[in-house]
Amino acid sequence: MQVKIQPSIARGIAQAPPSKSMAHRYLIAAALSNGKSVISDVEYSQDILATIDCLRALGVEITCEENRIILVGTGKLKPQGVLDCRESGSTLRFMLPLCLLSGETAMLKGSARLMERPLSVYENLCNEQGFVFQQSGDTVTVCGCLKNGNYELNGSISSQFISGLIFALLMCEGKSTLYLTEKIESRSYIDLTIQALNQFGFRVSWEAQDLLQIIGGCGKPQERTVEGDYSNAAFFDALNLLGGSVEVIGLNEDSLQGDRIYSDYFIEISQGTPTLSLADCPDLAPILMAMAAVFHGARFTDTARLKIKESDRGAAMAKELKKCGVRVDLFDNEIIVYGGMLAAPTETFDGHNDHRIVMSMAVLCAKLGGTIEGAQAVAKSFPRFFEQLKGLGIEVDIFETE
């Protein structure tokens, strides 16, 4: 899909889409509980559909309605078919440990890019426990029967590995501990996991800054509403930095989402040349880089994990911003975007099959004008993105391509 956007001023009210991060967690918490749960305000993005399909493949009864999902959990999960994770890193990392509960062989599959993203954390765990872990092409096959105990993971890895192991250990009778070594990044996402699980009656808590306690046991079914998503709301709020007048509604001011820092970071970018850490908000990197290019530039630290997202996000944004005359320097764990160089694009933008790259370039096109190839990638997290842009007065033309 190709999208052409004319320079436009955004005005109006933007409803923040439901949080994909929280929806994943609620769906899994409901699946691990015994009884019927109802999850409302779910965006049927490709990632969420992947999690729904995988939970069904683990034996969970799920009914999808227009604005809510009904799940009937049994407190037990058993592979009943291939788990198709599509392109969702969250789904793969959350589901794989849940496949290590029954002692039966399970196969998970995903896109080529997804399977390029590292899984060594789980491979090492399986090797240590004597479990099967075989990765070949677009599939991973595992077999094992996880038990309660004391586990250790590197805290600087993706928090999704940590959350995935928490989910599985809750299904193991007795007490477990999870010790996190190294500097803990994306702690807010771990806190989101704990919050969602505790709301379903599970018992997970921090015993120290680097130590989690997990008490095995079945959860209690709930009716929960997914809160608004700060990471996707950031794209609408960024339009205000470009002269727009957009009111973003539907966000929980008390949310634990690390991405809620975006509003503070926008202020710093608009007023100077700040140094900003992305340790707790890597998903904000593309839009922050775009806004830094509009203003005075910025230095971003803790950027190493951007290499293993849907694209190599630092490199992808550097390539696209270069089309606007913007210089970007990439280092192992740092990115510098230089301000004062922004010009209308000389080429069509490439979406890099990455929803956040596409949405960031769309915001930039609202200022400069431009065309984006591969714009269909927004379906991964926010299928209604361009529809909402149009509703704010942004001139968007969509062309279907083969």
N, C-alpha and C positions, 0 to 999 in steps of 0.2 A: 504494500500500500504506500502511495506517495501522497504527501500532504504539502500544500502550498499555503503559506501564511503571509498576509500583507501587513505592513506596519500599522498597528492599531492601538488604541487606548482602551484598556479594560475597565469596565464599570459594572457594578452590581454586587450580588450576594453569591458566594460560592459555598456550597455545602461540602464540608470535608468528607471524603469517602471513608467507609469503615476501615479500621485498622486491619491490614492483612496479618500482621504479627499476632495481634490478639485473637483474630479469628482462628488461625492455626491452633493456637493454644487452647481455646475454648472447645474446639471440635475434638481435639485429642483428650482433653480432660473429661468431656462427656463420654467419649468412647471407653475410657478407663473406669467409668462409674457404672453402677448397677441399676439400670432403670431408664426411664425416658427423660431426656433433656431437650430443651428448645433453645436454639441460638438464633437471635434476631439481628437484623441489619447486617447481613453478610453480602459483600460484593463478590459476585461469581466470576472472579478473575481466574486465569489459567492456573495459577499456583494453588488457589483454594480448591478448584475442581480436582487438581491432582491429589490433594490431601483427602478429599472426599472419596475419590476412587480407591485410594490405597486403604483407607479405613474399611471400606466395603470389602476389599480383598482380604482383610483380616477378620472378616465375619461380623462387622458392625452393621446393623440395620439402619439405613439413613433414608429419609424422605426430604427432598428439596422442594420448597415452595417459593413463591415469588420473593418474599422478604424474610423468610426464616427457614431454618433447618431443624428437623426433628431426628434425634439420634436415640436408639435404644441400645444401651450398652449392657454387657453381661459381666463386666469385670475381668473377662478373659479374652485374649486375642490369639487367633490361630490362622496361619496363612492358608488361603483357599484359592489362590491364583497368583499370577504375576502382579507385582505392585508397580504401576506405571507412574513414575514421579515427573514425567514430562521434562520441563526445564527448571523445576523448583528445587533449589538447594535446601530450603527449609524442609520441604517434604521428605527428601532423601535422608537428611541428617536426623530428622525426628523419627522416621519410620524404621530405619535400619536396626536400632537397638530393640524396638518392639518386635522385630522378627527373631530376636534371640531369647524368646521367653518359653516357647513351646517344645524346643528340641527337634523341631521339624525343619526341613530344608525350605528356604524361601528365596525367591528371585525378585530383585528390584531392577527396573530398567529406567533409562532416561535418555535425554538428548546427548549428542556427542560432546557438546560444551559442558553439560552438567557432569559427565563422567570424567572430564579432564580436571575438574576441580578436586582438590585433595580429599582423600578419605583415609589417610594414613592413621589418623587417631583411632578409628574403629578397626582398621586392619591390625594395628598393634594390640588393641584390646582383645581381639579374637585370637591372635597368636598367643598372648599371655594366658588366656583361659582355655586354650586347646580347642577353640571353635573353628569351624570352616569359614574361610573368607576367600572367595575367588572372584576376581574382577577380570572381565573379558569384554572388550568392545563396549557396547552400550548396556551391559548388565553387570550386576553384582549378585553373587549367590552366597548366602550365609546359612549356617546351621549351628545351633548351640542352645544351651539352657542356662541363662544368666541366674546367678544366685545373689542373695544379699551379701554385703561385705564392705571392705574398705577399699576405695578406688582413688586413683590419682590421675589428673589430667592437667595439661599445660593450660593455664588461664589465658594465655595470649592468643590462643587459637580462636576460631569462630565460636561464639557463645552457643550456636546451634548444636554443636557436639555435646556441650555440657547439658543443655536442656534435654536433648535426646536421651542421654543416659539417665537423667532424673526421671523422665517418663517411665522408662523401663524398670528402674529400681523400685518404683512405687508398686509394681506388680510382683515384687519379690517379698515373700513373707519375712518379717523381721526388720531390724535397723540396718541402714547402710550409711556410710559417710563418703563424701567426695571432696578430696583435698585438691585445691587448685594451686599449682606452682606458677612461678613467673608473674609478671604484671597482668592483672585481670583486665581485659578489654571487653567492651560492650556489657559491662555489669548490669546496665539498665535492662537489657534483654533477658538476662537471667532473673532479674527481679520481676519482670513481666510474667515469666513462667511461674515463678513462685506465687505471685498474686493470683493468677488464673487457677492454679491448682488448689490453693488454700480456699478460694471461693467455692470449690467443689468438695470441700471437706477433707482434702489430702493434707498430709503433715510433712511440710518441707520448710526448713528454716536455715538461716545462717547461724552457725555456732561460733564463728569467728570470721574475720575479714576474708579468709581464704578457705574456710571449711563449711561445707553444707551437710546437714543431717536430713536423711530421707527415711521416713517410717513407712514401711510397706502396708498396704491396705486399700480397700475399695473406696472409691469416692461416692458422694451422694449426688444424684441427678439434680440439675438446676435449670432455671430459665434465666438466660443472660442475654444482654444486648451488647453488641460490639461497639466500642467507643470509636470516635473519629481518629483518622490517621494523620499524624503530624508530618511524616515524611512526604506524603503526597500533597498535603495542604500547603507545604512550602512552595510548590510551583505556582499556586494561585497568589500567595502572599508576595512572591517575587515580582509579580506584575505591578505591585504598588511601588516598588523601587524604580519602575520604568515610567512612572507618572500616572499609573492607574489609580482607581478608587474602588477597591475590592474588599468587601467584608467577608472574612472566612468564618463560618459558623460550624457548630457541631463538634467542637474540640473540648475535651475534658481538661480543665485547667490544673487538675490535680493528677494528671496522668503520669505514669512512670516512664513513658516513652522517652528515650534519650534524644530523639529527633526534635523534641519540643525546644531544644536550644536554638533552632534555626532563627527565631526572631531576634535573639541577642546577637547571633553571628551576622545577620543582615545589617543590623545597626552598625556593628564594627566595620563591616565591609564598606558601607556607604559613607562612613566618616573618616576612614584612614586606610592604612595598609597593614592589617593585623596579622598576627600569627595565631592560627586556630588549630586546635587538635581535633582530629576525626576519630579518635580512639573509641568514643561512645556513640558516634553517629556517622558511620561510613556511608550510609545510603544518601546522605546530604551532599556528598562530594561533588557530583556533577552540577547541581544547581548553584552551589557555593562557588565553584570555579567559574561558571558562567557569569554570575553577578560580580565576581572579582574582576573579570575582564571588562565589564561595563564601567566599573568605577576605578579604583586606584591600585588594583592588584591585591594579592594576599599571599601569605606563606602558609601552607597546610602541612601539619605534622601527623605522624601515626597513620601513614597512607599505604603501608605495605599490603594490607589485605585487599586493597582495591584491585590488585592484579588478579584475584581469584573470584571476582564477582561474575555477573552474566557476561561481561566483557572485561578486558583490562581497562578499568574505567579511567584511570589517570591518563594512559596512553590514548584511549579513544577520545577523551575530551581535548587533549593536546592537539590531536590530529584535526578535530573539527574546529577548534578555536583558531588554528593556524589559517583556516580558510577565511577568517575575519581579520587577519593580520596580527593576531595576538600571539605573543611568545609565551611558551610554557616550558619550564625546566623540570625534568623528572629525575628523582633520585630514589634510592632504595626505600626510604621511609619518609619522604618529604617531596612536596610539589610546590613550585613557585609559579604563580600566574602574574604576569606583568600587565599593569594598567596603562591607559593612555594610548592604546594602539588600535582600538576597536573600529572596524569599518564594515561596510556591507559585504556579505559573503561573495567570494569569487566562484564558488562551486556549489553544487548540491550537497547538503549535509547527509551523512551516512548514520543511520540509527544504531549500527553495530549489534543488531538483535538484542538491544538492551533498553528496557522500558524507561529507565531513568535518564539515559542519554537522549532518547527521543523527546521526553518531556522537557528536559533542560534546553534542548535546541529549539523546541517550540516556543518556549518563553523568550529566548533570544530573538527568534524570528518576529515576535510581536513588536520588537523594537526596530530590527533591521530589515525585516522581510527575508524570505528565503523558502527553500524547498527541502523536505526531508524524505529520503528513501528509507523503506523499512519501518514505516511509522506504525505498522500493525503490532509492533513489540509492546505497545502500551497495554495490550490485552493481558499481559502477564500479571499486572497488579491493578490496572485502572482502565477497564474497557471504555468507560464513558468520558475519558479525559477530553477528547476533542469536542464532544457534544457540549461539555460544560464550558470549554473555551469559547465556543460560538455563543453560548448563552451570556457570556460576559462582553460580547461585542467584538471579539477578535475575529477578523476575516479569515476563515479557514476554508479551503477547497480540498476535498478528498478525492483521490483518483485510485481506483482499484487496479493493481498491476498483477501480472502472472508471477 
